[in-house]
Amino acid sequence: MLQLVQGWLLFTTRKEKMDGALQAVRVIFRRAPISMTLIVLLLGLGVGVMVGLLGIGGGVVLVPAMVYLLKMDQHLAQGTSLFILLPPIGLGALREYWKQGQVDLRAGILCVLGMLLGAYGGSLVALPMRSRKLEGLFGCFLMLAAVLLWRKAWLEGKTMEGGGRKSDA
């Protein structure tokens, strides 16, 4: 695991900052209690299953879990989520979807370009915000998403009742 983190840091960090970053990683891995390590590993496993199963962006689960289970500040949870999700975000799941012909390459590339610009702009707005305000904004987003998904499922259920049942398969 340490080698994986070191490799990722080599890829993302400038040479002059590398020694300090690698030292920080070594200290973190030495000081982490075994129970915390187990919680983080289980959290990663659970989020990985949800990414593959539901196609969610991981952060929807990771950020609240890190704030409540690991007692992280909202900014720290969001930054850590970005670090966690950047390399592995669905590579295994993507492989399986690709094999089944369920990937729109053009839409994916265009969306990645938009996300790169949007994520940069969003970080410029989020970082100066107070954590409490950012937590509220994140919570509002999750509630809005939940209401919209619930409403869509409810409306589709009402439509199916009138014209016969459709199979979920």
N, C-alpha and C positions, 0 to 999 in steps of 0.2 A: 504494500500500500504506500509506504514511504517513497519507494522508487517511482510510483505512478505520480504522486504529488510533485516530486522533484522534477520529473520529466515535464509535467505541465508547467511548472514554474520556469523551467529552462525555455519553454516555448513562448511564454507570455511576459517574461520579465527581462529588463535590460541587464546586460552583463555586470555593470557596476553595482546593481542592487541585488544581484544573485546571492552573494555570500550571506548577507543579512537575512534575506528571505528564506534560504535553506536552513539557516540556524534557527529561525523562528519556527519552522516546520518541525525540526528535530525536538525543540523544547516542547511544543504542543503535544507531540506524540508521546514524549516521555512523561509529561505531567498529567495527561488525561486519565482519570480514574476508569477502571475496567467497566464499571456500570454505565458511565457516560459513553464510553466507546460502544458498548452493546446497544444502548438506546439509539445512538446515531446510526449504527449499522442497520438496525431494525427499521428505523425511519427511512433510510435509503432503500431498503428492500421493499417496504410498503409503497413508497412513492414510485419506485420503478414498476411495480405491478400496476399501479393506477395509470402511469404513463402509457404502458403497453395496452392495457384493457380499455381505458376511456379516452386516450389521446389527449389528456390534459397536459398543460405545460408545467407540471411538477410544482412550480412555485405557488400554485393555488393551495397545495397541501403543505409544501415545505415551509413557506413563510409563517403561517399561523403556528405550525408545529414547533418551529424554532423559537418563536416568541413565547409560547406557552410552556412547552416541554423543556426547552434548553434555557429559558429565561433571557433570551437575546433581545437587544434593542431592535426596533423595527428597521432602522437603517442597516444594522449589522446583519439581520436576518435576510433582507433583500439582497445585499451585496454578496452574502454567503450563498444564497440561492442561485444568483447569477453565476458564481464560480462553479458551483456543483453542476448546474445544468448545461453549461457551455460545452464541455467535451462530450458527455455521453447522452445528451438529450435525445433519447430514442434511437440511437444508432442500431441497436439490436432489433427494435420494433420496426424501424424504417426498412431494414433488410427484409423482414417478413412481408411487410406491406408491398415493397418493391417487387418481390417474387410473385405476389398475387396480382400485380398490375394495378395497384390501388394508390399510385402516386402521380399527381399532376406536376411534372417537372417544371413547366413554364410558370405555373402559378406559384410553386414553391420558390423558385429563383427570384421572381418579382417580389414576393412577400419578404424574403430574406433581405433584399436590398432596402425595402421600406422599414423593416424591423431594425436594421443597423442604424439608420438615420433616426428613427423614432426612439429607440432605446437610448441613444446618445442624448437627444433632446430631453427625454423624460428624466434621465439622471441629472441633467442640469437643473431641472425644476425640483426634483425630489430631495436632493442633497441639502439644500439650504432650509428645507421645511423642518419644523419641530416633529419629533417622532410621534407624539400624540396625534397631531393633525394627519400625519401620513398613515397611521394605523386606522384612523377614522375613514380616510379616503379608500384605503384597501378594503375595509369592512363594507363600505357602501357598494364598492364594485362587486364583491362577492354576493351581497344580498340582491343586487340588480340582476346578476347572472342567474342566481337561483330562481328569482321570480319569473324571469323570461323563460327559462327552461321548463319550470313547472307549468306556466301558462300554455306554452306550446304543447306539452304532453296532454294537458287537460282538454285543450281545443281539439287535438287529434282524436282523443278518446271520445269526445262528444260527436265528432264527425263519423267515426266508425260505428257508433251505436245506431245512427240513423240508416246507414246503408249496409249493414252487415259487418261482421268482424273480419278484419284482415289479420293474416298470420304475421308474427314477428320474424319468422324465418326468411 
